[in-house]
Amino acid sequence: MAFTICDDHARQEQVLDQLTHYNDDPSDIRATLSDDEITASSRLVRFVTLTAYEKAGGGVQRDLFATDDDGIFILDRVLLDRLVSGRLDKAAKKVSKAGALTSGTRRRRH
């Protein structure tokens, strides 16, 4: 079941070849197969939300046996980065605008 996290058969075989009877724990297998993946529980995904990512056309891969967001993997890192950047830009504009309003108010009082 741990190998179902990955569709890449060559990668599955590579991990299988590396296994010994000392490190055949399913959680270790899943971790090895997904070590460079971004899960839905990552801070970046939580910041933009999984719903917004999927609505923007982002694909995901789901671990059939996972019960939480660690079993959902983001497939389009470029899209995720673009969404994060856009959200940060919006937040920066709000802060900048609020700062301009605050400093403008202070100037009028003096």
Secondary structure as the mmCIF struct_conf table of DSSP 4:
data_model
#
loop_
_struct_conf.conf_type_id
_struct_conf.id
_struct_conf.beg_label_comp_id
_struct_conf.beg_label_asym_id
_struct_conf.beg_label_seq_id
_struct_conf.end_label_comp_id
_struct_conf.end_label_asym_id
_struct_conf.end_label_seq_id
HELX_RH_3T_P HELX_RH_3T_P1 ALA A 2 ILE A 5
HELX_RH_AL_P HELX_RH_AL_P1 HIS A 9 GLN A 18
TURN_TY1_P TURN_TY1_P1 HIS A 21 TYR A 22
BEND BEND1 ASN A 23 ASN A 23
HELX_RH_AL_P HELX_RH_AL_P2 PRO A 26 LEU A 33
TURN_TY1_P TURN_TY1_P2 SER A 34 ASP A 36
HELX_LH_PP_P HELX_LH_PP_P1 GLU A 37 GLU A 37
STRN STRN1 ILE A 38 THR A 39
TURN_TY1_P TURN_TY1_P3 ALA A 40 SER A 41
BEND BEND2 SER A 42 SER A 42
HELX_RH_AL_P HELX_RH_AL_P3 ARG A 43 VAL A 48
HELX_RH_AL_P HELX_RH_AL_P4 LEU A 50 LYS A 55
TURN_TY1_P TURN_TY1_P4 ALA A 56 GLY A 57
STRN STRN2 VAL A 60 ARG A 62
TURN_TY1_P TURN_TY1_P5 LEU A 64 PHE A 65
BEND BEND3 ASP A 68 ASP A 68
HELX_RH_3T_P HELX_RH_3T_P2 ASP A 69 GLY A 71
STRN STRN3 ILE A 72 ILE A 74
BEND BEND4 LEU A 75 LEU A 75
HELX_RH_AL_P HELX_RH_AL_P5 ARG A 77 ARG A 109
#
